[in-house]
Structures are given as structure tokens and as C-alpha cells.
Amino acid sequence: MIGIDWGTTSLRAYRLDEAGAVLEHRESAQGILSVPGGGFAAVLDAEIRPWLDAGERLVLLCGMIGSRQGWQEAPYLPCPAGPAEIAAAMVPLPFPGAARCLLVPGLLTRGPEGVPDVMRGEETKLVGLLAELGDGAAATLCLPGTHSKWARLDGGRITGFATRMTGEVRAVLLGHSILGRLSAPAQGPADEAFRRGLRRSRERGGLLHHLFGTRALGLVGELAPEGTDEYLSGLLIGHEVRAAVEDGAPGTVHLAGSATLCRLYALAFAEYGIRHRQHDPDIAARGLALLGRTIG
């Protein structure tokens, strides 16, 4: 089968065997925002044509391709949800040729106060992690990124999650606030500045006060421009982890994401005394394979 993780700025394609192992992998910068209206089928065909010609007949797509800005909107499926419910809610897509083409739905949950939260694309990573963990026991997962997801698994299903806009807030602050004017490129990893931000996140005052403190530290010469970016990252990731701890995150967190982000989150977990286990960043491929087996 073929699994597609199609986001806002990139497209990842996997040719998978029945066990979910990646036989071949392709990556493109043709995210949904770069595809003209009505052009999704043509872009997909161009990316996976050799695999279709080799006999692949099932294509599953996840990510922002199933959003209102994508090929076709796939409705959000409410939690709790497991592989069977997700597979049953897939949306068929018109695609020329013999291949069956399906969109994976996103997920919706509500916090204790009733406020909705959504994900689209990360659900396939969670399905992959469900398969990897295997025993159905309760677990907490962290998927760091532009919009970091903290998800809860129990009984072989995704029972709920919380999104924290850590990556996007960092980008906005560095690109459009006074804090970005204080920052200068570091000449290598600035781990001490990052750890300093983590330590500050554990203190009183709240995130908004701590953010302004970044500016004040720079103005009085107590934070070098080369460390401002990493200090800010430490503050934001630290507050993200602090919120997860306050929400009741257990002693062990399962972590899946890019190597760069996972390294920073591992430092944050150490600061907060949280054990973690790191997983393959391509765990979405395993989730897509499991969903493919589920629908038969």
C-alpha cells in the first residue's frame, strides 16, 4: 500500500509492506498551499506513479490534505477513537485508475471546560504508537512541533489530547515582536541559554511576565543576543511541559518528532524530572499501514 502524509508545506510518501515497513520513501516541498485549485490528483499521481505502475492499489492520505484548504474535507471524528473507528470514518477520494484512494479523518476532543481541540495528521502517528506500545495500557504521548500535541491513550484508543501552540508562538515572537530584535544567530547549540529558560519557566510570574523578562535581560546585558532565541525556546517549551505536568502527565512520556525538537524536549523533561521514551519520527507510516490492514 501507499501512505501519504500531506501537510501545509510538504508531502511525504511511503510505499509500505504488510507489516508497515517502509520499502521506499519520497519527500516533496509541494504542500497543500503550493498546489493550485483542482491540482491535487495530478500532483499525487506524479509523486507515486512508479508505485502504482508496480501494482499498488491502496492509497491512504492524512494531514492537511483533508482540511478545508485541501483536496476534500474529512470530518473530525470525536474521541475516544481507535484504529477501527478511524478506518471506518475514512473519506473516499476520486482518483483516476485502479487505485482506491482514502482520506484519514482528523480527531476532535473537548477539555474539562468543554472547549474543543482538534488534530489532523497526528492521529496516524498516534495509531502507529498504539501498535508499537501494544499492551493497551494507559500512556501519554508528546508530538512536538508547530502545534505540539499531548495525547492520552488507554485501552488501545486515543482518549483525548491537548494542543499547545509552542512552535508557532516562538516564530511569531522572533519574527514580529521586540524580542526578535534582540536576537542574533548562535554559533552552535546554546544549551545553557535554553536550560536557563527552562529554569525560569518553573518560577513564579507566568509566561507573559517571563517573556518580557527576556527583553529586560537583554537590555541590561545579562542575556547575550546569541542566546536570546534559545532562552525563549526554553521558556516556551518549559511552560508547555509545566502545563502538561499540571494536567497530570505521568512519569513516562512517549516522544515522537524531529531529532532537533526531541533533543530539546528531552532536556525539558530532565529539568522537570519526567522520564521519556523516544520513538521513530516516521511512526506515521506505521499508523497508515495499520489503518490499511484494518480496512482490508
Helices and strands as residue ranges (DSSP letters): E 2-6, E 11-16, E 22-28, G 32-34, H 40-53, E 58-62, G 64-66, E 77-78, H 83-88, E 91-92, E 100-103, E 107-110, E 116-119, H 122-133, E 139-143, E 148-154, E 157-164, H 166-176, H 178-182, H 191-201, H 206-219, H 225-246, E 252-255, H 259-271, E 275-278, H 283-295
